[in-house]
């Protein structure tokens, strides 16, 4: 049985999903192109008009799917013809949107340089702004993404190459949907990306019988190595060894997890003399913030307002869980022969602690307070 034979008798849900994706997707595409071109005077009506149009398209797709299913059961409806029409409409609106998105990236309309985002602290950026800054950082990456979208979109325009277009676009669109969800990009953008992805999945499933047959007929012809037992052991080890390595590494890293965070230096005494509040402006060793990160990274920053790499001091550390202290490794003077500096930790109370250390020839005592995340 091939895919065409399967299409003769489909469930109501299959008819509804195809109708919904083709009709609602096409309406959404028309709105996507037309609404931004409307005069500013009627901007207040744009969203209501758009939601009203999408609502009508949804209702029509529901009604049409019931009508179609009833007529098919009565034997008075040519399902193959309507599946062909709706699938073509689905392919074309997906291709249209993806080509539009691809060309936007090439001509730097999408992910173009943003002056205010570039001058903002990353901690103050929203999810959409972080995404825009990340993808806008490299024009080359944007062009590569555009290439996949354009090539995949063009392939969707031809029946012979539809499956190849789906294979190219589906991983890209799944990634975009996840970004839109977890970075809160926006409901309209999320809705559009989900429609495109579901449309690609529907077109893919139309070929599921042929796809299964293809993989069954094109198994590897290379001879097997070893016997079944040795291959099974090798497969288990390929899974188990990375898992155990990560578990061990995670255990080792998280022994010092209680210290992770941003610590404000509330007081600092160096060589018996109190470091003044504003001394950091002239003295880069008058630290105001200490960042303790995983993977043994520690940053000493004099600026109390933001991290500045050029004035901060980077050190590696090793945490001794039994002795409750740090061994800090400084590369500041000689990268080939780093200095190991013991740090004594006293009165640790989750959000506060005291440090005593000797950095080169300076005896340092600090009161640290963890800042809220």
N, C-alpha and C positions, 0 to 999 in steps of 0.2 A: 504494500500500500504506500503510495507517495503522498506528498503534501497536498496536491490538487484534489485527490480523492477524499482526504480528510476534511477539506473545506466544504464538501457537499452538505454534511450534516453537523452543524456546530451548535453549541449551547447558546442560551440567551445571553449569558455573561460574555461570551466571546464576541457576539454581535454588538453588545453594548460597549465593550471596551474599545473595539475598533471604531465604532461610530463616535464615541466620546473623544478618543484621541485624535481622530481625523478632523471632526467638525469643530470641537472646542479648540484644538490646537491651531486650526486654520483661522478661526475667529481671533484667537490670541495674537497670532502673527500679524493679521490686518491691523489690530489695535496697536501693536508694538510699532508699526510703521507710521500709522496715521496720527495717533494722538500727540506725539511730540511736535508735529507740524502745525497743529491747530493754534490759532491766535491766542495771545496771553489773556485777552479779555474773557475768554470762555474757559480759562484754566480750572475754575472752580467746579465746572461740570464734567471735567475729563474723567476723574475717578468714578463718579456715579454712573456716567455713560458707559465706561468700560466694564464695570461690574454688571450693569444691566444687560449689556450685549453678551457677556460670558454666561450670565444666568439663562438668557434665551437659548444660547447654543447648547448648554447643558440639558435644558428641558427638551429641546428638539432631539438631541441625541438619545435621550431616554425614551421618548415617544416613538422615534423611528425604530429603535431596536425592538420594542414590543411589536410594532406593526410588521417589521421584517420577520421576526420569529414566528408570528402567527401565520403569515403568508407562506413561509417555508413549510410549516407543518401541514398546510392545506395543499401543498404542491403547486402553488400558483406564483412562485417567486424565484427568479434566477439569482441564487445566492452568489455564485461564482462571479457574475458580472458586477454585482454591487461590492463584493469584497475587492475586486480589481479596482473599481473606481475609488473606493475609500482608501485602499492601500496606496494608490497613486497619489491621492491628495495628502496622505500622511507622509509619504516619502518627500514630496515636493515642499511642504511647509517646513519640515525639519531641515532639508537641504538649504532652503532660503534663509532661515534664521542662522544656521551655522556658517554659511558663506558670509552673511552680514557680520557676525561676530569675528570671523577670521580676517576679513578686510579691515575691520575696525582696529585690530591689533597691528596689522602691517602699517596702516597709515596713522598709528599712534593716537587713535580716538579712544580706544580701550586701553587701560593701564598707562595712560600718558603721564608725563611728569606733573606732580602736584607740589606747588611751592609751600603751601601751608602744612601739608602732611610731612614734607621733607624737613621742615623746621620744628616739628612737634616731637616731644619725647614719646618713645614707643609705648611706655606704660600708660600714656594718656590717649592713645589711639583706640578707636573702636574696631570691632571685627572687620567691617568693610574697609576701613582705612588701612589696617594692617595688611589685608589681602592685596589692596591696591598698591601699597608700598613694596610688598614682597615681589609681586609679579611685575611691577613697573621698574624694579631695580635693573633688570636685564632686558634690553630690547631683543637680544638674541633668543632668550627663552620665549618671549611673546611671539616671535616669528615662528618658532618651532611649533608652538601650540596652534598658531594660525594655520600653519601648513597642514597639520592633521585635520583641523576643522574644514579647511577648504577642499583638500583632496577627498576626505570622507563625504563632504556635502556633494561634490561633483559625482562621485561614485553612486550616491543614492538616486541620482536623476536617471539612471539606466537600470533596467530590470536585471540585466546580466551581471552587473557589478554591485547590486544592492547588498548582497551578503558580505562582500569584501568591505564595503563602506561601513556596514554595521560593526564588523570586527575591528575596524580602525577607530570608530567613534565611541563605541560603548564604554571602553575603559576610561576614555577622556571624560565622558559625560558623568560616569559614576563618581569620578574624582571631583568634578565640579559640583555635583549634588551634595556630596559630603562637606565640601568647603562652604557651600551656601547654608547648610544646616548648622554646622558647628561654629561658623563665624558670623551667624545672624546677618547674612548679606541683605535680606529683605524679602517680604512675602511674594512680590511680583516676580522677582528674579528667581526665587526658589520654585515658584509654581511653574514658570517657563522651563526651567532646567529639568524638573521632574516630568513634565509633559514630554519633553524631547527624549529623556531616558526611557520612559515607559513606551513611547512610540517605537524606539529602536528595539526594545525587548519584544514588543508585539510583532514587529516585522521579522525578528530573529526566530520567534516561536512558530511563525508560519512555515518555516523551513525545517522544523525540528526533526521530522521523519527523514528528510534527505540528509540532514547533518549527522544524525545517528548512523545512518547507512554509510555515510562517507567515512566516519571514524572506524566503523566496523570493518570496512574494506581496505583501510589504509593503516593497518597495524605495522609496527616496526618489523622489518624482515631480517634484521641483524640477529645472529645467534645469541642465545642467552649465555651468560657467564656463570659458572658454578651450578650448584643444585638449588632446589627450592629452599632448603633450610639455610644455606649460606646467604642467599639473596634476602631472605626474611630477616636474618640477623643484621645484615648490612643496612637494611631499611630502618630497622629499629634503632640501630646505633646512630644513624644520620639524624634521627629525631631526638634521641635521648641525650646525646653528648652536648649539643648546643643548649638544650633545656637545662641540664645539670650545671653547665658552665655559667649560664645567666643567673640561675638560682644562687650558686656560690658567690658570684660577683655581687649580686644584689644584697646578699647577707653581709658581705664584707663592707660594702658601701654604706649600708644602713646602720652599721654600728655607730657611725657618727651622725646619723640623721637628726638626732635631737639638737645638734648644733647648727643645722642648716638654717640659713636665713640672713636677713639684713639686721646688723647689730649697730645700734647707735652708741658712740663712745661718749658717755655722760661726764666722765672725768678722766684725765690723763696726767700722771706724774712721771716726769722724766728726770732721772738723776736727782731725785728728791725735790724737784721744783715743779709746781703746778703749771701745766700748759694752759695759757689763757684762752678765752672763748674765741677770739678772732685771730689767733696766731696762725691758723691754717692758711690765711691769705698770703703770708710770707714764707711759711715753713711747710713743705710738702710732707714732712714726717709728723706733723701735728694732725693725726688722723681723727676724722669725725665719724666715719662709717667703716665698718668691716663687713665684707660679704663672705660668708662661708658657704661654699657650693659642694655639690657631689663631685666625685672623681678627684678628690684631694686638691681642690682649687680654693684659694683664699686671696681676696683683694683688699688692700688697705687704701682707703680713699680719703683725702683731706677735705674734699668739698662736701658740705653737709646737705646740699640740695640735689645734686645729681652725680652720677659716676662719670669721671673724666679720666680717660685711659692714660693720657700723657703725664698726669701728675700722680697717678695711683701706683701702688707697689703690688706686684703679683708674686705670690709665693705658693709653693706646693706644701701640703701637710700630710702627716700620717698620724692617725688617732690611735692612741693606746687605750683600749677600753678598760683594762684592768687598773692601770695607774691613773686613769681619768686626766690625761694631758695630751698635748699636741707636740709633735716634733715638726717644726716649720722649716722648710727648706728654701733658702733665699738664693736666687741667681743674680742678685743685683750687682755684686762686685765682680764675680767671675763665673761665667756660665759653665765653664768646664770643671770648676772646682767649687760647687755650691756650698754655702754654709748651712749647717744644721743647728737650729735654735730651739731649745726646749721651751715650751710654754706651760706654766703651771696654772691650772684652773682651780679656782676656789669658789665656794658658795654658789654652785650652779643650782638655779631654781627655775628651770624651764625658760623663763623670759628674762633672766638676769644672771650675770656671773662676773667674776673678777679674774683678771689675767696678771701674771707676773712673767716677765721675759727680759732677756738681755740681748738687744739687737746691736751687734758689733760691740761698741764700748758703752752703749747707753742702757742703763737699768730703767725699765718701763713698767709702770703699774697702771692698769686701766679698769674702769667700771663700765660694763657693757649692758645695754638693755635692748632686747629684741623688739623690733618694730613690727606692727601688725602687717600681715600680707595684704 
